[in-house]
């Protein structure tokens, strides 16, 4: 089990309730979820009571143990049931039936636009904050903007993280170091990287400037693409 300790942080309202609801829906006790995720039961309890913020590695591990998407937890709500498929339109080719609406949204979505002021956000325990960039929960892709404070890191050096999916990222501001397996890369603004997130990895800020990164994880959820 990880030695990851509960740490103070800015826990968004709704995250604790969302975690508790998803855990109970899975029929897991806090102790059983902690064991599956490799974290302490006290961390699960404190997150649910919104008394502590998890690290990046812990949050990924908890979501993976629950078999849910990360952006679903960040949304602070249970995912709605899948929208029923609309009845086929007679005389319309299949390719057109499945085409997105003109505004870019697919049937049953909450719309394509997420205003900057409305982004679900979370400040994690290791100097990292995330903002979700999708208007609703997307089972196929997790699309996030991350900010690493000076000295911020995704996890401790002795606890590299790993999760499902293929990760794509581009640095917007600052300098970011990324260890993937035995390789270490340092990225400057405009640099990008793609890697298999199932490999042990760690991300951290380099230098005296915060780092902003936009990242997308494809195939992160068990039911998503590439799972």
Number of C-alpha atoms within 10 A of each C-alpha: 10 12 9 17 16 22 17 17 21 17 21 16 14 17 22 25 18 20 25 20 15 21 20 13 11 13 11 15 14 19 16 14 23 23 16 16 23 17 24 20 17 15 22 27 19 17 23 21 16 19 16 23 28 27 25 22 24 27 19 21 22 24 23 19 18 18 15 20 24 24 26 22 23 24 23 18 18 15 18 7 6 8 9 8 9 10 7 11 10 8 6 9 10 11 7 10 14 13 12 11 13 7 9 12 15 14 15 11 14 13 15 14 13 15 10 10 6 11 18 21 22 22 21 26 24 23 21 26 23 22 20 24 23 21 18 18 24 17 20 19 22 23 23 22 20 22 22 26 20 17 16 21 25 25 22 15 13 7 15 17 22 17 21 19 25 19 21 17 20 20 21 20 16 22 23 26 16 19 17 20 14 8 8 13 11 14 20 16 15 13 13 15 13 13 14 18 21 16 18 15 24 23 23 25 26 22 12 11 14 19 25 23 21 18 20 19 23 22 22 29 25 16 13 16 13 13 13
